[in-house]
């Protein structure tokens, strides 16, 4: 629903991208992907606008952010308003479909999940830039919430050659609070399927209405496939705990922690210093406890004297797209 009915409307175009890096992925997901692209009102390829890439959260996909929404705006409508109101300059925004059989991904490469970091930076970015003469060195930013927020901060850490700025909303970090705390629920749900990934997936792909615990289990399997893949297992999945007692398997869990942004900030300090803008926020009552990880990352960046903007706001993890009213102008300004 448009909140500024006088704002000139941009255009969303839908493109198809034949991915090379997603071919023959272990999950059997399609390699042909939709990439929707927002073009602001009056767009011309001669403008050479900045490029933003929206990394959508778990169980979502790029097109979810361009769909009509009741009582609020989708992202294109939000952009129209922010641009018309003078809060930010015009930008091109890409919304890639990165959904998987496991409900989403974390936008990093995995031998189980697929090469989604390479897909975004080596395929989506040059594809969109070649179509619309946008972006380029120093003129690209990634943003996202939850798993997408994780993707944005990790891409900022690993790929400052591609990204000049990032915005991380409620990103996954402090894994013992955001993931490990869910393990009892996960193991109870898993036991109903003989602790078999294959049996659970067969059930999930046939059931008419997944239960909340089913989605929690699926999410944990997706994280396992991302952070600690084992291609010898069904869909490359192994959990980092004893499936009966819940005891941690230290070497498995360490593989997860090697991807925790709150723990690896020192490793990537040099790369983070190359960015023109870093924005991080989180609700102070996040039901997945992600504000604790965000605070740790913020402290780490402060300790390392890495310039960034950090904000907490009085809300939880759900329905906080309104925070893009802050992050999208921040990114556009950083890319000027």
TIZA-343531 format. One record per residue: residue in one letter; x, y, z of N, C-alpha, C in turn. Coordinates in steps of 0.05 Angstrom, whole numbers, plus 5000, padded with zeros to 4 digits. Example, Ala and Ser with C-alpha at 12.3 -4.5 7.8 and 13.67 -1.06 7.14 Angstrom:
A526448865156524649105156526449345156
S525749555142527349795143525850015157
This chain:
X501749765000500050005000501850255000
X501350424981502950664979502250865001
X504250955016503651155037503951435027
X505451475006505551734993504451694965
X501851764962500451704937501251904915
X502752114922503652304902506452244892
X507852064905510551994897510551854870
X512251934852512451814826513351524830
X511951344816512451054820514750964802
X516550814814518650684798517550434784
X519350284773518550044758520149804768
X518749574769520149324777520149144752
X522549074743522848894721523748614730
X522748414717523448134725525248014703
X527647934711529547814693530147524701
X531047364682531947094687534947074684
X536146944704539046914704539646614704
X541146524684542046244683544646224698
X544546114722546946104739548745874731
X551245934730553245724726554045604752
X554345764773555345674799553345504814
X550745524808548745374822548045114807
X549345064785548844814770549544574788
X547844374787548344114800548844144830
X547444324843547644354872546444104885
X547444044909546743794923543843784930
X542544014934539744024942537843974918
X538943994894537243964871535544204864
X536344444875534944684869535544794841
X533644944830534045034802536345234800
X537745224777539945404772538945654757
X536545644745535445874732533846034753
X534646284757533546444779532346704769
X530246784783529047054777530647264793
X531147484780532347714793530547954786
X529048044806527448284801529148534807
X528648744792530248984794528449234795
X528749394816527349644819528949864805
X527450014788528550244774526950484783
X528150704792526650934802525251074780
X523251234787521751394767523751564751
X523251574725524951724707527651604702
X527951344707530551214704531651234676
X534251284674535651274649538351144654
X539250974635541850844638544151044639
X543651284629545751494630546251604658
X544451534677544751644704547051514720
X547751264713549851114727549251114757
X546951004765546051014793547450804809
X547550844836548550634854546850384853
X547950154859546549904860546449794889
X544049744898543549604924542549324918
X543349134934542448854931541048774957
X538548684955536948614978537248314983
X538348245006538747965014536447905035
X534547755026532047715042532547495063
X531047505085531447325107530447045102
X530946865121530246585119527246545114
X526546365098523846295087522846505067
X524546705061523846905041525446885016
X524847054997526247074972525947354961
X527547434942527447704932524647804925
X523147644909520447734902518547784926
X519147674949517447724973517548024980
X519648164973519948444980518748634959
X517848524937516548694917513548644916
X512648444930509748384931508148594945
X505648624939503848804953503548714982
X503448915000503248855029501049025041
X499348905057497149045070498249225093
X497249465095497749645118500549755118
X502149685099504949785099505949785070
X508449855066509549875039511349625033
X511449545008513549374999516049544995
X518249414988520749574986520649774963
X519649704939519449904918517750154926
X515450104939513850334948515350494969
X516850364986518450515006520550684992
X521850564972523850714957522650954943
X520350914931518951134917518551364937
X517551304961516951514981519551654990
X521551494997524051605007525351784986
X525251704961526451864940524852124935
X522152094934520452324929520552524952
X520952424976521052605000523852735003
X525752664986528452774989530152645010
X529252415021530852285042533252145030
X533152075004535351944991535251994961
X537451954948537551984919536651724906
X536251734879535351494865537451274865
X536551024866538250794865536950574849
X538550384839537550134828537749924850
X535749754853535749554874535149284861
X536749084867536348814857535248634879
X533348464871532048284890532347994879
X534647864884535047604873533547384888
X532647184874531446944886533646754895
X534046724921536046544932534746334950
X532246274945530846074961531945794955
X531845624975532845344971530845144983
X531444904977529844674987529644685018
X531644795031531844805060530745065071
X529345225054527945455064529445715062
X531745715050533245965047536245905050
X537846105053540646065058541946305070
X544546285076545946505089547746655070
X547546615044548946765024552046725025
X552846485034555646405032555846145017
X558246075008558545834993558545585011
X557245375002557045125017556944894997
X558344685003558244444986555544304988
X554044365008551344255010549244444999
X549244695008547244885001547544984973
X549945034965550545154939552345394942
X553345504919555245724920553745994918
X552446064939550746304938552346564942
X554646554954556346794955557246854927
X558246654913559046684885556746764867
X554346654872552046724856551447014858
X551447124882550747404886552947584874
X555447544882557547734874558647694846
X558747444837559947394810557847374788
X555347344795553347314774551147524776
X549847554799547647744801548648034796
X550848114810551748384808552548454780
X554348304767555048384739552748364719
X550948184724548548154707546848404708
X546248494732544548734735545948984725
X548549004732550049234723550249254693
X550549034680550649034650548049104637
X545849034651543149094640542449394644
X543349514665542249774672544449994677
X546949924670549150124672549150254700
X549150094720549050194748551350084764
X551650164788553550044806556450104798
X558049904799560949934794562449964820
X565049974818566849984841566150234858
X565850184884565150404902562250494902
X560650354886557850434883555850204887
X556650014903554949784908554649744939
X552249654946551749604975549849364977
X550249204998548448985005547049045031
X544448965032542949005056541048775060
X540348725085538448505091537848485120
X535848325126534948285154535147985161
X535847925186535947645195538047485180
X537347275166539347135150540447325129
X538847505118539847705099541747905112
X541147975137543048145152545648005157
X545547745162547947585165549447595138
X548047555116549347555090550647825085
X549348045092550448305087553048345103
X553048285129555548335144557748145136
X557147895130559147705121560347795094
X558647885076559647985050561348225054
X560648405073562348625079565048545089
X565048335106567548235117569348105095
X568047955077569647795059570047925032
X568248105023568448194996568348504993
X570148645006570248935002571149014974
X572048814958572648864930570048904914
X567848794924565248824911563549034924
X563249024951561449194965562949434977
X561649674975562749914987561349985013
X558949875017557449925042555549695047
X554749665072552849445079551049545101
X548649425102546749475124545749205134
X546149155160545448905173543248955193
X540748865186538548885205538148615219
X538448615246537848375261539148125250
X541648145244543147925231543847705251
X544047465240544747225256547547255267
X547847235293550447235305550147165335
X552347115349552246995376550746735374
X551946545359550546305351549546135375
X550846155398549845995421547146095431
X546646355427544046465435541946435413
X542746465388540846465366540246195355
X542146005356541745735345541645525367
X543745515383544045295402541745285422
X540645515429538445525448535945385437
X535745355411533445225398533844915396
X536144815404536744535398534844335412
X533944385437531944195449529444165432
X528344385423525944385405526644225380
X528944285368529744155344529943855347
X531243765368531643475373529043335379
X527243465393524643335398523143295372
X523143505355521843485329523143275311
X525743265312527343075295526742785303
X526442745329525942465339523342355328
X521442515321518942425309519342305281
X521642355270522242255243524742075244
X524941935266527141745271529941875267
X530042135272532542285271533842255243
X532142235223533142195195532442445179
X534442565167534042795150532242725126
X532842485115531242405091528342365098
X527742235121524942195129523542455135
X524942635148523742895154523143055129
X525043055110524643205085522343085069
X522142825069519842695055517242775067
X517142785094514742875108514143165101
X516143335103515743625100514743695072
X515743555053515043625025512343505016
X511043365035508443255029506243365048
X507043455072505143545091503643795082
X501043815088499444045079500044295094
X500744265120501144505136503444445156
X505844535150508044495169507544625196
X508344495217508044605244510444795249
X510044975269512245155276514845005283
X514644785297517044635304518344505279
X516644445259517844345234519644555221
X518744805221520245015209522845075225
X522545055251524945085268527044865262
X526144625259527944405252529044445224
X527444525205528444575178530544795178
X530145005194532045225195534745125206
X534644955227537144855238538544675218
X537044515202538344355182539544535160
X538244755154539444935135541945065145
X542045125171544445245182546745035182
X546044785188548044575188549144535160
X547444545140548344515112550044755103
X549744975117551245215110553945225124
X553945185150556345235166558144985169
X557044745166558644505170557644285152
X557744325125556644135107558343875106
X556943655100558243395097556943255073
X558143285049556843175025556442875026
X557642735045557242445047554542385060
X553242585073550742545086548342625068
X545942535074543642615058543342915058
X543343035034543243325030545543465043
X547643325051550043445062549743545091
X547743435105547043545131547943365155
X549243485174549843365200549543575221
X548243515243547843705265550343695284
X550843905298553243925315552943815343
X550843645347550243535373549643235372
X549943105394548942825396545942835394
X544842675375541942695369540142585391
X541242435410539642335432540042505457
X542442585463542942725489543143025485
X543543115461543843405456546643505463
X548443335471551143425478552643525453
X554043745456555543865434557743675425
X558143665399560443535387562443765381
X564543795397566144035396567244105368
X568243905353569443965327567244055307
X564843955310562644035293561844325300
X561544385325560644645334562744855327
X565244785328567344985321567145065292
X566244885275565844955247563645165244
X561545145261559445355261560645615270
X562045615293563045855305564946005287
X566245865268568045995249566646185230
X563946175231562346355214560746555230
X561146575256559646755273560847045271
X559347235259560547505256561547625282
X560247565304561147685329563847585339
X564547345328567147225337569347275317
X568747335292570847355271571347635262
X570347835277570748115269573648185267
X575248085286578148145285579448045260
X578747805252579847685228579447855203
X577147995202576548145178576648445182
X578148525203578248815209579348975186
X581348875172582549025150580549065127
X578948855122576948885101574649075109
X573849065134571649235143572549535142
X575049585146575949865145575849975117
X575749805097575549895069572849995061
X570749925077568049995070567450285075
X565850405059565050685061562750725081
X561350505088559150525106558350255118
X558050245144557150005158554850085176
X552449965171550150025188549149765200
X548749765227547849525241545649615260
X543349475260541349525281539949265289
X538449275311537049045321535049145342
X532749015343530849065364531848975391
X531249125412532349055438530748835452
X528648725439527148495449526948275428
X529048255412529048055391528547775402
X526547645392525747385404527747165398
X529647215379531747025373534347105387
X534147315404536347405421538647515405
X538047615381540147715363541347985372
X539948125390541048375400543548335416
X543848105428546348045443548648015424
X548247875402550347855382550948125369
X548948285364549348545352551048725370
X550448705396551948865415554948775416
X555348515414558148415413559648505389
X558248495366559548595341560148895343
X558249045354558649335358561049385375
X561249245398563549285415566149215402
X566048995386568448915371569349135351
X567449245337568049455318569149705332
X567849765355568849995371571749945380
X572249705390574949635400576949665378
X576249585354578049595331578049865317
X576450055328576250325317575450325288
X573550155282572450145255569850305254
X569750505237567450685236564950535228
X562750575243560250445236557950595251
X555550535243553150635257551750405269
X551150415295549750205309547350325324
X545050195320542650285333541050055343
X539850085367537849905378535150055378
X533049905375530450035375528449865391
X526349985402524549835419522549665404
X523449425396521749235381523148965381
X521748775368522948505367523948445339
X523748195330524948115304522848135281
X520348155288518248125268517248395257
X516748405231515548635218517048895224
X519548895220521149135225522349245199
X521049205177521949315152522049625152
X520549745171520650035173523350145179
X525149965189527850055195529450115169
X528350025146529650105121529350405115
X527550535129527350825126529950955136
X531450815153534050915162536350805145
X536250545139538550425127538850485097
X536650505083536850565054537950835048
X537051055061538451305058541351305067
X541851155088544651135097546451025075
X545550805062547150675041547450865017
X545250995009545551164986547451394991
X547451505015549351715021552251615021
X552551375032555251255033556451215005
X554751164985555651094958556051344941
X555451574951555751824934558751874928
